[in-house]
Amino acid sequence: MEKPKNRLWEIKGRPLLLALLPLVSPVWTKGQSATPSEAMALEQQGKLEEAAQVWMAVTERAPTDAAAFASLGVVLSKEQKYGEAAAAYRKAIALNPNLPGVQLNLGLAEFKQGHFEAAIAPLKVASEADPHSMQATTILGLSYYGAKHFEEAVKYLGLAAASDPGNSELHQVLAQSCLMAKDYRCALEEFGKLQRQDPNSAAVHVFTGQALDGEGRTEEAITELQAAVKLAPRDPNLHFGLGYLYWKAHKYDEAVAAFEAELAIDPGSTQSLTYLGDIAMKRDEPEKALTLLRRATQLGGDNRLAYLDIAAILVDQKQYPEALSALRQAEKLDPNHSDVHFRMGHLYQIMGDHDAAEKEFAKVRELKEKEEQDLAPKGHKNPAP
C-alpha cells in the first residue's frame, strides 16, 4: 500500500526584495539628446517609461556598452517588466561577464517571473562572487526550493536562516525543504523552533507530523495531527492526514471516523473514499468497498490505489476481464510501479495467457533493476549478473 501524496500548505512569506544597484556607463556623446545623464535624471524623477526609452536609444547608439544594457535592465525591473529586464541583463553579461551586480539582478528578474531553474545559474555566480551576500544566498535557496531541488535548497536556505533567526517564513521554507529532501532530523529541528515561536500553528503541527512519520514514529505523528485538527477542525486535508496515520497504525475505527470527518468538509475527497474502501476490503466487505472505490474513481484524479483495490476484489470474484481493465487504469496513472505489472502478470497466468504474463514479469524485473541502480551510491554501478 502506497503512501498518499502530501499537499503542502501554501506559504505566504514576506517578499524578499533586493536593492537594485544601477550600473551606469560614462558614455557621453555630444550633440545627442539620448544620454545616460538624461536617462538617470528621468529615473530620479520617477519617469521610468521615459528613462527606459532613453536607455534603449543609448544602447542602439552604443550596442557594445554593457553598462548601458545593465542600466536599462534596472529601469525595466522597476517597471516590473521582468522578461524584458532579463533580456537586457543577459546582453550586458554577454558583453562584459564581470560587470558587478548584473548576475544578481538577472537572477532576481527570473525569480520574480517564477522561472526558478533559470534563476539558479546567475544567482550561483553572484553567490560565489560574494559569499557574504545573504541576498544572493537567500534568493538562490528559494530558487532551488521553487525548482524542487530540495537538497540544494537546504544548503543555501540553512545559511540564510542562520543569519536571520527571527525570519519565521524563511525558517518555514527551510523546514519544508528538509522535509522534502527526507532530512527528517533537520526538519524536526526547524519545525521545533517554529513550534516554540507559535505553538498554535496548525501547519507546523502537520509538517512536524510528516517528519515524524518519515522517521517511522507514527504514534508521535498522530499526536501532532491530532493537535492540528484541534486547532483547525474545518481545514481541508487535516482529517484525512490524521486518518491516514490511523490507517497506517491499523487503528481502523479511528481512521474511518477521520475519513468521514474529511468527507463532511470535502465530499470530493477521493483519498478519503479510497482509504474507506480499502478498510472495507480488509474487513471482508467487498460490495461496500467496491461502492466506495468506484465513487473515488468517478471523481477523477490520481486514483491508482483505488484501481488496485478494485482489481483485487474482482480477482477474488473471478471477474478477470474487469479486473484486468482496472489494472490497466492503474498502469496508465503510473506505468513505472512494479506492483501493477506483477499483479497483471499473475492475472494473465490465471487467465491462461502465459506469454502476456511473462512480458509483465519481465517488466517487473526491469523496474526492480532500475530501482536498485537508483538506490546505489553515486559513482558505483551494480555488477552485471
C-alpha positions in Angstrom: 0.0 0.0 0.0 1.4 3.3 -1.0 1.6 6.5 1.0 -0.6 9.3 -0.2 0.8 12.4 -1.7 1.3 15.3 0.7 -0.5 18.5 0.0 1.8 21.1 1.4 0.2 24.3 2.6 1.0 27.4 0.6 3.5 29.6 2.5 2.8 33.3 2.3 6.2 34.6 3.3 7.2 38.3 3.2 8.6 39.5 -0.1 12.4 39.1 -0.2 13.3 42.2 -2.2 16.8 43.1 -3.3 18.1 46.6 -3.6 18.8 47.0 -7.3 22.1 48.8 -8.0 22.0 50.9 -11.1 25.2 50.4 -13.1 25.7 53.5 -15.2 28.2 53.8 -18.1 30.2 57.0 -18.5 29.1 57.3 -22.2 28.7 60.8 -23.3 28.1 61.7 -26.9 27.9 65.4 -27.8 25.1 66.5 -29.9 22.8 63.7 -29.0 19.7 64.1 -26.9 19.6 60.5 -25.6 22.4 60.4 -23.0 23.0 58.5 -19.8 22.6 61.7 -17.7 19.2 62.3 -19.3 18.1 58.8 -18.5 19.3 59.0 -14.9 17.5 62.3 -14.4 14.3 60.8 -15.7 14.7 57.8 -13.4 15.2 60.0 -10.4 12.0 61.9 -11.3 10.1 58.6 -11.3 9.6 58.8 -15.1 10.5 55.2 -15.6 9.0 54.6 -19.1 10.7 57.7 -20.5 14.0 56.7 -18.8 13.8 53.2 -20.4 13.2 54.7 -23.8 16.3 56.9 -23.4 18.4 53.9 -22.3 17.1 52.0 -25.3 18.3 54.8 -27.5 21.7 54.8 -25.8 22.1 51.1 -26.4 21.1 51.4 -30.0 23.8 54.1 -30.5 26.3 52.2 -28.4 25.5 48.5 -28.9 28.7 47.3 -27.1 28.1 49.3 -23.9 27.4 46.6 -21.3 26.7 49.1 -18.5 24.0 50.8 -20.6 22.2 47.5 -21.1 22.6 46.8 -17.3 21.1 50.2 -16.5 18.2 49.5 -19.0 17.6 46.3 -17.1 17.4 48.1 -13.8 14.7 50.6 -15.1 12.7 47.8 -16.7 12.8 45.8 -13.4 11.5 48.9 -11.6 8.6 48.9 -14.2 8.1 45.2 -13.3 8.9 44.3 -16.9 11.0 41.4 -15.8 11.1 39.5 -19.0 12.5 42.5 -20.9 14.8 43.3 -18.0 16.2 39.7 -18.1 17.0 40.1 -21.8 18.8 43.4 -21.1 20.8 41.8 -18.3 21.8 38.9 -20.4 23.0 41.2 -23.2 25.1 43.1 -20.6 26.6 39.8 -19.3 27.4 38.7 -22.9 29.3 42.0 -23.4 31.0 42.0 -20.0 30.6 38.9 -17.8 32.4 40.7 -14.9 30.2 43.7 -14.6 29.3 43.9 -10.9 25.8 43.2 -9.7 24.3 42.1 -13.1 24.2 38.4 -12.4 22.3 39.1 -9.1 19.8 41.4 -10.9 19.3 38.8 -13.7 18.6 36.0 -11.1 16.1 38.2 -9.3 14.3 39.1 -12.6 14.0 35.4 -13.4 12.9 34.6 -9.9 10.2 37.2 -10.0 8.8 35.6 -13.1 8.7 32.2 -11.4 11.5 31.0 -13.7 13.3 29.2 -10.8 15.5 27.0 -12.9 16.7 30.0 -15.0 17.4 32.0 -11.8 19.7 29.4 -10.4 22.8 29.8 -12.6 23.2 33.6 -12.4 22.4 33.5 -8.6 25.1 30.9 -8.1 27.6 33.2 -9.9 26.5 36.1 -7.7 26.7 34.0 -4.5 30.2 32.6 -5.3 31.4 36.1 -6.2 30.2 37.4 -2.8 29.7 34.6 -0.3 28.7 37.1 2.3 25.7 38.4 0.3 22.7 37.0 2.1 20.5 38.4 -0.6 22.1 36.2 -3.3 22.2 33.2 -0.9 18.5 33.6 0.1 17.1 34.0 -3.4 19.3 31.1 -4.6 17.9 28.9 -1.9 14.4 29.9 -2.7 15.0 29.3 -6.4 16.2 25.7 -5.6 13.1 25.3 -3.5 10.8 26.5 -6.3 12.6 24.2 -8.8 12.1 21.3 -6.3 15.9 20.7 -5.8 15.3 20.4 -2.1 18.8 19.1 -1.0 20.4 22.2 -2.6 17.7 24.4 -1.2 18.6 23.1 2.3 22.2 24.1 1.8 21.6 27.7 0.9 18.5 28.3 3.0 20.3 27.0 6.0 22.9 29.7 5.6 20.3 32.4 5.1 18.2 31.3 8.0 21.2 31.1 10.3 21.9 34.8 9.5 18.2 35.8 10.2 17.0 33.7 13.1 13.9 35.8 13.5 12.6 35.3 10.0 9.9 32.6 10.6 8.8 32.5 7.0 12.4 31.7 5.9 12.8 29.1 8.6 9.5 27.5 7.5 10.7 27.2 3.9 13.9 25.7 5.2 12.0 23.2 7.3 9.8 22.2 4.3 12.9 21.8 2.2 14.4 19.5 4.8 11.1 17.5 4.9 11.0 17.1 1.1 14.7 16.2 1.0 13.8 13.5 3.6 16.3 15.0 6.0 13.9 14.4 8.9 16.3 15.4 11.7 16.8 18.8 10.1 13.0 19.1 9.5 12.2 18.3 13.1 14.8 20.7 14.4 13.4 23.6 12.3 9.8 22.8 13.0 10.6 22.5 16.7 11.9 26.1 16.5 8.8 27.3 14.7 6.5 25.4 17.2 8.2 27.2 20.1 7.6 30.5 18.4 4.0 29.7 17.6 2.6 26.6 19.4 -0.9 27.3 17.9 0.2 26.9 14.2 -1.8 24.0 12.7 0.6 24.0 9.7 3.6 23.5 11.8 2.0 20.5 13.6 1.1 19.0 10.3 4.7 19.3 8.9 6.1 18.0 12.2 3.8 15.0 11.9 5.0 14.4 8.4 8.6 14.5 9.6 7.9 12.1 12.5 6.1 9.8 10.1 9.1 9.8 7.8 11.2 8.6 10.7 8.7 5.8 11.4 7.5 7.5 14.6 3.8 7.0 13.7 2.3 7.4 17.2 4.1 10.7 17.7 3.0 11.8 14.3 -0.6 11.0 15.2 -0.3 13.3 18.3 0.9 16.2 16.1 -2.0 15.7 13.6 -4.5 15.5 16.5 -3.2 18.9 17.7 -3.5 20.3 14.2 -7.1 19.1 13.9 -8.0 20.5 17.3 -6.6 23.9 16.2 -8.2 24.0 12.7 -11.1 21.5 12.7 -12.5 22.8 9.4 -9.3 23.0 7.4 -9.3 20.6 4.4 -6.9 17.6 4.4 -6.2 17.6 8.1 -8.7 14.9 9.0 -7.5 12.9 6.0 -3.9 13.2 7.2 -4.9 12.0 10.6 -7.0 9.2 9.2 -4.0 8.0 7.1 -1.8 7.8 10.1 -4.5 5.8 12.0 -4.8 3.5 8.9 -1.1 3.0 8.9 -1.2 2.1 12.6 -4.1 -0.4 11.9 -6.5 1.7 14.0 -9.3 1.3 11.5 -12.2 2.5 13.7 -10.4 5.8 14.3 -9.3 6.0 10.7 -12.9 5.6 9.5 -14.1 8.4 11.8 -11.3 10.7 10.5 -12.0 9.9 6.8 -15.7 10.5 7.3 -15.0 13.8 9.0 -12.9 14.8 6.0 -15.8 13.9 3.7 -18.1 16.1 5.7 -15.8 19.0 4.9 -15.0 18.0 1.4 -17.3 15.4 -0.2 -14.9 15.2 -3.2 -12.0 13.9 -1.1 -11.1 10.9 -3.3 -8.3 9.8 -1.0 -10.7 9.5 1.9 -13.1 7.5 -0.2 -10.2 5.3 -1.4 -9.0 4.5 2.1 -12.5 3.9 3.4 -12.9 1.4 0.6 -9.6 -0.2 1.5 -10.7 -0.6 5.1 -13.9 -2.1 3.9 -12.0 -4.6 1.7 -9.7 -5.5 4.7 -12.9 -6.1 6.8 -14.2 -8.5 4.1 -17.0 -6.2 2.9 -16.3 -6.4 -0.8 -19.5 -4.8 -2.1 -19.2 -1.8 0.3 -15.6 -1.5 -0.7 -16.4 -1.5 -4.4 -19.1 1.2 -4.0 -16.6 3.5 -2.2 -13.7 2.8 -4.5 -15.8 3.3 -7.7 -17.1 6.6 -6.3 -13.4 7.6 -5.8 -12.5 6.7 -9.4 -15.6 8.5 -10.8 -14.4 11.7 -9.2 -11.2 11.6 -11.2 -7.7 12.4 -10.2 -4.8 10.1 -9.2 -6.8 7.0 -8.0 -4.1 4.4 -8.7 -4.7 2.8 -5.2 -8.4 2.6 -5.8 -8.0 0.8 -9.1 -5.5 -1.7 -7.4 -8.1 -2.5 -4.7 -10.9 -2.8 -7.2 -8.8 -5.2 -9.2 -8.0 -7.3 -6.1 -11.7 -7.6 -5.2 -12.7 -8.5 -8.8 -10.0 -11.2 -9.0 -11.4 -12.8 -5.8 -14.8 -12.7 -7.5 -13.3 -14.3 -10.7 -14.3 -11.3 -12.8 -11.0 -11.4 -14.6 -11.6 -9.1 -17.7 -13.0 -6.4 -15.4 -10.0 -6.8 -13.0 -7.6 -6.5 -15.9 -9.3 -3.3 -17.0 -8.9 -1.8 -13.5 -5.2 -2.8 -13.5 -4.7 -1.1 -16.9 -6.2 2.0 -15.5 -3.7 1.9 -12.6 -0.9 1.3 -15.1 -1.9 4.5 -17.0 -1.7 6.5 -13.9 1.8 5.3 -13.1 3.4 2.8 -15.5 6.6 2.6 -13.5 5.3 0.9 -10.5 6.4 -2.8 -10.4 3.5 -4.0 -8.3 1.0 -3.2 -11.0 2.9 -5.3 -13.6 3.3 -8.1 -11.0 -0.4 -8.2 -10.5 -1.1 -8.1 -14.2 1.4 -10.9 -14.7 -0.3 -13.0 -12.1 -3.8 -12.3 -13.5 -2.6 -13.2 -17.1 -1.4 -16.6 -15.6 -4.8 -17.2 -14.1 -6.4 -16.4 -17.5 -4.0 -18.8 -19.2 -2.1 -16.1 -21.3 1.4 -17.1 -20.3 3.1 -15.1 -23.0 1.5 -11.9 -21.7 2.3 -12.9 -18.1 6.0 -13.4 -19.0 6.1 -9.9 -20.6 4.7 -8.4 -17.4 7.1 -10.3 -15.2 10.0 -9.1 -17.4 8.8 -5.6 -16.9 8.8 -6.2 -13.1 12.5 -7.3 -13.3 13.4 -4.3 -15.4 11.8 -1.9 -13.0 13.4 -3.6 -10.0 16.8 -3.4 -11.5 16.3 0.3 -12.2 15.2 0.9 -8.6 18.4 -0.8 -7.4 20.5 1.3 -9.7 18.8 4.5 -8.5 19.5 3.5 -4.9 23.1 2.5 -5.5 25.7 5.1 -4.3 26.8 7.6 -6.9 29.9 6.6 -8.8 29.2 2.9 -8.2 27.3 0.5 -10.5 25.8 -2.8 -9.5 27.7 -5.7 -11.0 26.2 -7.3 -14.0 24.6 -10.6 -13.3 
